[in-house]
Amino acid sequence: MAEEKKEVAQNQEFTTALSSWTNTITGLVTRDFEKCGVEFDEYSKKCAMAAMGSIFQLVQNTDKATMNDLNTSNLREIVEQCASLKLNANAVPREVYFQLRNKQINGEWKKVVEMGIEGDGNDALLRQFGNDVKRVHPVWLVKEGDDFTYPKRKGLDVEAPSWEEKGLSQKVVRVVYPVELMNGNIEYLISERDSVKVNLIAHIRNNMLNDTFGFVTGTKKDRSGKTVERTRYDATPEEKEKIKKKKEEILDAVRKCETLEDMLNCEVARPFISAAWLDTPEAMFTRKMRNNAIKKFPKNLNSMASSSLLQMDDTYKNAQEEIRENENSHPFDVEENVVAEVDATEVPEFAKEDKQDENY
C-alpha cells in the first residue's frame, strides 16, 4: 500500500513538473509566433507539447540531469522548430528525435537539446510544405541486387522508373519518392547511397568541435572564481593552429575512404562517430538518403519554418560555429581617409527613431 502511494506521488510530481515546463515554454513559443505573424494553430501546439513531453522524458532518463540543467533559450528554440515545422514527436513511426549534448555557453557548460528529423518526418515536411504536392506515395527502398531503371525525360514528359525487388540483400543503395502533384504529374525524388558520405563527414566535423586533442591543457578561473579546465575557447593562436591541423588530418583520412563502411571503420574518426551510426549503420544510411532526397524538392515555408529548417542543417551549423569561433580574431584596420563623416540631416527619420530604442 505504501509503495502504491509513493508511486502515485511520483507520477503526480512528474506530471506537475512536466505541465509547468510545457506551459512556460509553449507560452514563449506562442509569443514568438505572434511576433512573426505566423498562426500558432492547434496542430502546431500539439507538436510543441509532444516535443516538451519527449524532451522531459529524455532528461528524466539521463543520469544526473534535470530540466534546470538545460539552456532555456535552446529548449525554446527546439520546441519552436517542432511547432513551426509541424513535426510530431508522438507520431508512429517517429518524425523527430532528441538528444542531449554538453556545450559551453558564455563560459559555462550547459546541456543543450539537439533535434533530428526521422525519415517519416521528412515525409511530413513534404506533405505539409511541398510546392503543389497532392500526395507523397510510399518510399521505394531499392536494395543491392534489385533491378532498377531511372526515369527518362522527353521534353516535359517523364517516363516512370521501374523497380523489381530481388530480395538478394538488405543493403539499401538508393531511395525513390514518387510525389504526385496537383496537376496530376508525378515527380521522382531519388537519392543515392554515396550521398550520405557528405552527411557523415558533417557529423564527424560537428562532433570534433569541442575537442582539443590534448593541445589545450591546464586550468583557469571561471567567472565565479572556481578553478576549471581550459577548453578550446581558451586556446592560444598556436594551440588553435594545432587543433585545426589535427581536424584536417582526420577529415582527410575520412575523405579517402571509398565506402561508407570504410568511413565508419576509419580508426582516427571512430571516436567522433556517435553510437547511432556505429550500432545501426544501415538504418542511419537509409534515414540520411531519405533526408537528402526530399531536401531537393522546393517547399513553400513560412518565415519561422524556413528559419527552423535552416538552423537544423548540418552545413549551416558547422559554418556558424566556425564563425563564432573565429569572430574578431583578425584585426581590421580602417584607413582614416576612407571614413566619411555623415551629417545628421542625412539620417532618415525612421533610423533616428530606431536609435532611441533600447535594443538598437
C-alpha positions in Angstrom: 0.0 0.0 0.0 2.8 2.4 0.9 4.6 1.6 -2.3 1.4 2.3 -4.3 1.1 5.7 -2.6 4.7 6.5 -3.3 4.3 5.6 -7.0 1.2 7.8 -7.2 3.0 10.7 -5.6 5.9 10.3 -8.0 3.6 10.3 -11.0 1.8 13.4 -9.8 5.2 15.1 -9.3 6.3 14.1 -12.8 3.0 15.3 -14.3 3.1 18.6 -12.4 6.7 19.4 -13.3 6.1 18.5 -17.0 2.9 20.7 -17.1 4.8 23.6 -15.6 7.7 23.4 -18.1 5.3 22.8 -21.0 3.1 25.8 -20.1 6.1 28.1 -19.7 7.9 27.1 -23.0 4.7 26.9 -25.0 3.7 30.3 -23.8 7.1 31.7 -25.1 6.7 29.9 -28.4 3.2 31.3 -28.8 4.5 34.9 -28.4 7.3 34.2 -30.9 4.7 33.0 -33.5 2.6 36.2 -32.9 5.6 38.5 -33.3 6.4 36.9 -36.7 2.7 37.0 -37.8 2.6 33.2 -38.1 -0.5 31.3 -37.0 0.0 29.0 -34.0 -2.7 26.6 -34.9 -3.9 23.5 -32.9 -1.6 21.1 -34.6 1.5 23.3 -34.1 0.5 23.5 -30.4 0.1 19.7 -30.3 3.6 19.3 -31.8 5.1 21.7 -29.2 3.5 19.8 -26.3 4.7 16.5 -27.7 8.2 17.8 -28.1 8.2 19.0 -24.5 7.0 15.6 -23.3 9.7 13.8 -25.2 12.5 16.1 -24.0 11.3 15.9 -20.4 11.3 12.1 -20.6 14.8 12.2 -22.1 16.1 14.3 -19.3 14.5 12.1 -16.7 16.2 9.1 -18.2 19.6 10.7 -18.2 21.8 10.2 -15.1 22.5 13.4 -13.1 20.4 15.6 -15.3 17.4 17.8 -14.6 15.4 20.3 -16.6 17.2 23.1 -14.8 20.4 21.9 -16.3 19.1 22.8 -19.8 19.8 26.1 -21.6 16.3 27.7 -21.7 16.9 29.6 -25.0 18.0 26.4 -26.7 15.0 24.5 -25.3 12.6 27.2 -26.5 14.3 27.1 -30.0 13.9 23.3 -30.3 10.2 23.4 -29.3 9.7 26.2 -31.7 11.3 24.2 -34.5 8.9 21.3 -33.9 5.9 23.6 -33.8 6.8 25.6 -36.9 7.7 22.5 -39.0 4.7 20.6 -37.6 6.7 17.6 -36.6 5.1 15.4 -34.0 7.3 13.6 -31.6 4.4 11.3 -30.6 3.8 10.1 -34.2 4.3 6.4 -35.1 6.7 6.0 -36.8 8.5 8.8 -35.2 9.0 12.1 -37.1 11.7 13.6 -34.8 14.2 12.5 -32.2 16.1 14.4 -29.5 19.5 14.0 -27.8 21.4 15.9 -25.2 24.8 17.5 -25.7 27.2 19.4 -23.4 28.1 22.9 -24.8 29.9 25.8 -23.4 27.7 29.0 -23.3 29.2 32.2 -22.1 32.0 30.4 -20.3 29.7 27.9 -18.6 29.0 24.3 -19.6 25.3 23.6 -20.2 23.2 20.8 -21.6 21.6 21.6 -24.8 18.9 19.7 -26.7 19.5 18.7 -30.3 16.7 17.7 -32.6 16.9 15.5 -35.7 14.3 14.6 -38.3 13.4 10.9 -38.8 12.6 9.6 -42.2 8.9 9.9 -41.7 9.4 13.5 -40.5 10.7 14.4 -43.9 7.6 12.8 -45.5 5.5 15.0 -43.2 7.5 18.1 -44.3 7.0 17.3 -47.9 3.2 16.8 -47.4 2.9 20.0 -45.3 5.1 22.4 -47.3 5.9 20.9 -50.7 5.0 23.2 -53.6 1.8 21.9 -55.3 2.2 18.5 -53.6 -1.1 16.5 -53.6 0.2 13.2 -52.3 3.5 11.6 -51.2 3.5 8.0 -52.1 5.3 5.3 -50.0 9.1 5.5 -50.5 10.9 2.8 -52.5 13.9 1.3 -50.8 16.0 -0.1 -53.7 18.4 -2.7 -52.4 21.6 -4.1 -53.8 20.8 -6.7 -56.5 17.4 -5.2 -57.4 16.7 -4.3 -61.0 16.2 -0.5 -61.3 15.9 1.8 -64.3 16.0 5.6 -63.9 13.2 7.8 -65.1 13.6 9.3 -68.6 12.5 12.7 -69.7 11.2 13.5 -73.2 10.6 17.2 -73.2 8.1 17.8 -70.4 7.0 14.2 -70.3 8.6 11.8 -67.8 8.8 8.1 -68.4 8.4 6.4 -65.0 11.3 4.4 -63.4 10.9 0.7 -62.9 12.0 -1.3 -59.9 12.0 -5.1 -59.4 12.8 -6.4 -56.0 15.1 -9.5 -56.0 15.5 -10.0 -52.2 19.2 -10.6 -52.6 20.4 -8.2 -50.0 19.2 -5.8 -47.2 21.7 -3.1 -48.2 19.8 -0.1 -49.5 21.6 1.6 -52.4 19.0 4.3 -53.2 15.7 5.6 -52.2 12.9 6.9 -54.5 10.0 9.1 -53.5 7.1 9.2 -56.1 5.4 12.6 -55.4 2.0 13.3 -57.0 1.5 17.0 -57.9 -1.8 18.9 -58.1 -1.7 18.9 -61.9 -1.5 15.1 -61.9 2.2 14.8 -62.8 4.5 12.6 -60.9 7.9 13.7 -59.7 10.5 11.0 -58.6 12.9 12.2 -55.9 16.0 10.0 -55.9 19.0 9.8 -53.5 22.0 7.5 -53.8 23.9 5.8 -51.0 27.1 7.7 -51.8 25.3 11.0 -51.0 25.4 10.0 -47.3 29.2 10.5 -47.3 28.6 14.2 -47.0 26.3 13.7 -44.1 28.8 11.5 -42.2 31.6 14.0 -42.8 29.5 16.8 -41.4 28.6 14.6 -38.4 32.2 13.9 -37.6 33.1 17.5 -38.1 30.4 18.6 -35.7 31.5 16.0 -33.0 35.1 17.4 -33.2 34.0 20.9 -32.4 34.9 20.9 -28.7 37.8 18.5 -28.9 41.3 20.0 -28.3 43.2 16.7 -28.9 45.3 17.3 -25.8 46.8 20.5 -27.1 44.9 22.7 -24.6 45.9 21.8 -21.0 46.0 23.4 -17.6 43.3 25.2 -15.6 41.8 28.7 -15.3 39.5 30.6 -13.0 35.9 31.0 -14.3 33.7 34.0 -13.6 32.7 32.7 -10.1 36.4 32.2 -9.2 36.2 28.4 -9.5 39.1 26.5 -11.0 38.1 24.8 -14.2 39.9 23.0 -17.1 40.8 25.1 -20.1 38.8 24.5 -23.2 39.1 25.2 -26.9 37.7 28.7 -26.2 40.9 29.4 -24.2 43.3 28.1 -26.8 46.2 30.3 -27.9 46.7 31.0 -31.6 49.4 28.3 -31.7 47.1 25.8 -30.0 44.3 26.7 -32.3 46.5 26.1 -35.3 47.5 22.6 -34.0 43.8 21.8 -33.4 42.9 22.9 -36.9 45.6 20.7 -38.4 44.6 17.7 -36.4 41.0 18.1 -37.5 42.0 18.3 -41.1 44.2 15.2 -40.8 41.1 13.2 -39.5 38.8 14.6 -42.2 41.3 13.9 -44.9 41.6 10.3 -43.7 37.8 10.0 -43.8 37.5 11.6 -47.3 40.0 9.0 -48.7 37.7 6.1 -47.7 35.9 4.5 -50.6 32.7 3.4 -49.0 30.5 4.4 -46.0 31.5 1.2 -44.2 35.2 2.2 -44.6 34.4 5.6 -43.2 32.8 4.1 -40.1 35.8 1.8 -39.6 38.3 4.6 -40.0 40.3 4.3 -36.8 41.1 8.0 -36.3 37.4 9.0 -36.9 35.6 6.4 -34.9 35.9 8.4 -31.6 33.9 11.1 -33.2 31.1 8.9 -34.7 28.0 8.5 -32.5 26.6 5.2 -31.5 23.6 5.6 -33.7 25.8 5.4 -36.8 28.0 2.6 -35.4 25.3 0.4 -33.9 22.6 0.7 -36.6 24.5 1.9 -39.7 22.0 0.7 -42.3 19.2 2.4 -40.6 21.2 5.7 -40.5 22.2 5.4 -44.1 18.6 4.9 -45.2 17.4 7.8 -43.0 20.0 10.2 -44.5 19.2 9.1 -48.0 15.6 9.8 -47.4 16.5 13.2 -46.0 18.7 14.0 -49.0 16.0 13.0 -51.5 13.4 15.3 -50.0 15.7 18.2 -49.5 15.8 18.7 -53.2 12.1 19.4 -53.6 11.1 23.1 -53.3 8.9 23.9 -50.3 6.7 26.8 -49.5 7.7 27.6 -45.9 6.5 30.4 -43.7 9.3 32.6 -42.1 9.5 30.5 -38.9 9.5 27.2 -40.6 12.2 28.4 -43.1 14.4 29.6 -40.2 13.9 26.3 -38.3 14.9 24.2 -41.3 18.0 26.3 -41.9 19.0 26.1 -38.2 18.9 22.3 -38.4 21.1 22.0 -41.4 24.5 20.4 -40.6 26.4 22.5 -43.0 24.9 25.7 -41.7 25.5 24.7 -38.1 29.2 24.0 -38.8 29.6 27.3 -40.7 28.0 29.3 -37.8 30.2 27.5 -35.3 33.3 28.4 -37.2 32.2 32.0 -37.5 31.6 32.2 -33.7 35.0 30.6 -33.0 36.9 32.9 -35.3 35.0 36.2 -34.9 37.1 39.2 -34.0 40.3 37.0 -34.2 41.8 39.1 -37.1 42.1 42.9 -36.6 40.7 45.0 -39.3 42.4 48.3 -39.9 40.3 51.1 -41.3 42.1 53.9 -43.2 41.1 57.3 -41.8 40.8 58.9 -45.2 38.2 56.3 -46.2 35.8 57.0 -43.4 33.3 59.7 -44.4 31.6 61.9 -42.0 27.8 61.7 -42.2 25.8 64.8 -41.5 22.9 64.3 -39.0 20.5 65.8 -41.5 21.2 62.9 -43.9 20.0 60.2 -41.4 16.5 59.0 -42.3 13.8 59.8 -39.7 13.0 56.1 -39.1 16.7 55.4 -38.3 16.6 58.3 -35.7 13.6 56.7 -34.1 15.2 53.3 -34.1 18.3 54.6 -32.4 16.2 55.7 -29.4 15.1 52.1 -28.9 17.0 50.3 -26.2 17.5 47.3 -28.4 19.1 49.2 -31.2 
